[in-house]
């Protein structure tokens, strides 16, 4: 395998004030972590720098990427993203504190993937969020989010905060892949009141770029809800849509929505 130039990031916890208190130092320490976790979606954003550097805008139009989060990345620490060529694309890893924190793979799709909007139900968020329970993420249930527009200045702020150095996003006013993935988190958060929870991995098939002025929504189906080692997991199969008509990305999203510490409490 041929090594590519590493991408070094001074990690930043964008979610310190999030409703998800796993990003709060005090709460995260109760779960055995050193401090608040840098969100998985932002670690994924760090990782996505590598395939965009390799393939450019074409990757954001029809590339494929997956990422799994193995160990926390903490605010203020150095995270080194490295990648190496494989027979099918590039293998990506994130290391911090001498530990492997995340790993994934990116490739270019052969041909154009066709997605039908009719295969993904467009639903509204619940009228009133309730504390998460056994029916919040029933298998087969559809989840949505309020329509969302990032905007030009918030996009620039996000690029700064995830230490994105590729000029493509700012020059062409493209929504960063990390922001796209955030909408899958919102599908969980907008439909139930969660305690501390953890995003553990995602796969994205890119279909088109989204403009920072586009109105984005998500059509996400719960495809898995199960216990593993005491944790309660949820899996989503979602489509991010721009302006109600253009598929932007097909995402598979996995999270621990109730860590075993909260289940046992």
Protein Blocks (a to p, Z undefined) as FASTA:
>chain_A
ZZddddddddddfklmgmblmlpmklmmmnopabdcddfklmmmmmmmmmmmmnommlmm
mpccddddfbdcdehiacdddddddfklccddddeehiafbdcdddddedjddddfklpc
cddddfbdcdddfklmgghiacddddddebjmlmmmmmmmnopabfklmmnopacfklmm
mmmmmmmmmmoccdddddfbdcdddfbdcdfkbccddddddfbdcdeehiacdddddddd
eehlacfbdcdddddfbdfklmmZZ
